[in-house]
Amino acid sequence: MCLTAHFINRNWMLHKRILNFCPITSHKGEHLAECISNCLLDWNLDNVFTVTVDNASSNDVAILELSKKLDMWRTNMMEGKHLHVRCMTHILNLIVQDDLKEIDISIKRVRQMVKYVRSSSTRTRNFLKCVEMQKIECDKMLSLDVPTR
């Protein structure tokens, strides 16, 4: 587990620091909360406003347990109402993956078409003639897969 802190200094400058890489032996919420609170104590940090995690149910438990710890330390801001922030990029990834399942057959058909055109020099030439006839301005050829992050 990687713990990262974001904070604003006295000059209102945003900073980001990696606090710790923790090997975890269990993904249970109680164990995660213990690892997080130990790291906070190691850094003498007891004021935490939010913790951003993905949507795993064990993280729900971890944040609840961490909120209880912060209550014990008397530093739980706003009674922990805003402590748990769900990772927007994780949510967006889940949405995209779900939508990709819906259009999976279309993607397979496009890939089959690209393989078909590229497997023959005659078909490739015919494809390039069609591109020229349609006045499509692009120097690139058909790509089967374009990996992106």
HELIX and SHEET records of a PDB file:
HELIX    1   1 GLY A   29  ASP A   42  1                                  14    
HELIX    2   2 SER A   57  MET A   72  1                                  16    
HELIX    3   3 MET A   77  GLY A   80  5                                   4    
HELIX    4   4 MET A   88  GLU A  102  1                                  15    
HELIX    5   5 ASP A  104  ARG A  118  1                                  15    
HELIX    6   6 SER A  121  MET A  133  1                                  13    
SHEET    1   A 2 CYS A   2  ILE A   8  0                                        
SHEET    2   A 2 LEU A  14  PHE A  21 -1                                        
SHEET    1   B 2 VAL A  51  VAL A  53  0                                        
SHEET    2   B 2 HIS A  84  ARG A  86  1                                        
END                                                                             
